[in-house]
């Protein structure tokens, strides 16, 4: 006699993947997330492959995970997927101190970020 199951937050033609605790500031991660928002999955993967940003490799892994979730868990067609949402959230911030002159200390912030990617299957006639 447990609780009823929570209904699925996404639509039937959507799948998502979440990458947590990425060692980059949310502001820098959002620059890469903006790069793929609203694009077809194949174009987004190509853009991330040739991006010069260090974090692009982790974003690409998260996107590939969303694609795999769509294909294996929800039986969606990979060729018709587009990136509908790619949003960034804050995670923890490690605080460190760096010794400076005259016995002072400077605070160093080492932020972490979370990334959520949602892909949606769009039929060819709807995309045109």
Residue pairs with C-beta under 8 A, 6 or more apart in sequence:
10 16
10 118
11 120
12 74
13 74
13 76
13 120
13 121
13 122
14 70
14 74
14 84
14 118
14 119
14 120
14 121
15 66
15 67
15 69
15 70
15 73
15 74
15 76
15 118
15 119
16 66
16 69
16 85
16 116
16 117
16 118
16 119
17 62
17 63
17 65
17 66
17 69
17 116
17 117
18 62
18 114
18 115
18 116
18 117
19 58
19 59
19 61
19 62
19 65
19 114
19 115
19 116
19 117
20 91
20 114
21 91
21 92
21 112
21 114
22 29
22 55
22 58
22 91
22 112
22 113
22 114
22 115
23 110
23 112
24 54
24 55
24 58
24 111
24 112
24 113
25 111
25 113
26 88
26 89
26 90
26 111
26 113
28 53
28 55
29 55
29 59
29 88
29 113
29 115
30 88
31 53
32 48
32 51
32 53
32 55
32 56
32 59
33 59
33 86
33 87
33 88
33 115
34 86
35 44
35 47
35 48
35 51
36 44
36 47
36 48
36 59
36 63
36 83
36 86
36 117
37 83
37 85
37 86
38 82
38 83
38 84
39 47
39 82
39 83
40 81
40 82
40 83
41 63
41 67
41 78
41 81
41 82
41 83
41 119
42 79
44 63
44 83
45 60
45 63
45 64
48 56
48 57
48 59
48 60
48 63
49 60
58 115
59 86
59 115
59 117
62 115
62 117
63 83
63 117
63 119
66 117
66 118
66 119
67 78
67 81
67 119
70 76
70 78
70 81
70 119
70 121
71 78
76 119
76 121
77 121
80 121
80 122
80 123
80 124
80 127
81 119
81 120
81 121
81 122
82 119
82 120
82 122
82 127
83 117
83 118
83 119
84 118
84 119
84 120
85 116
85 117
85 118
86 115
86 116
86 117
86 118
87 115
87 116
88 113
88 114
88 115
88 116
89 113
89 114
89 115
89 116
90 111
90 112
90 113
90 114
91 111
91 112
91 113
91 114
92 111
92 112
93 109
93 110
93 111
93 112
94 109
94 110
94 111
94 112
95 107
95 108
95 109
95 110
96 107
96 108
96 109
96 110
97 105
97 106
97 107
97 108
98 105
98 106
98 107
98 108
99 105
100 106
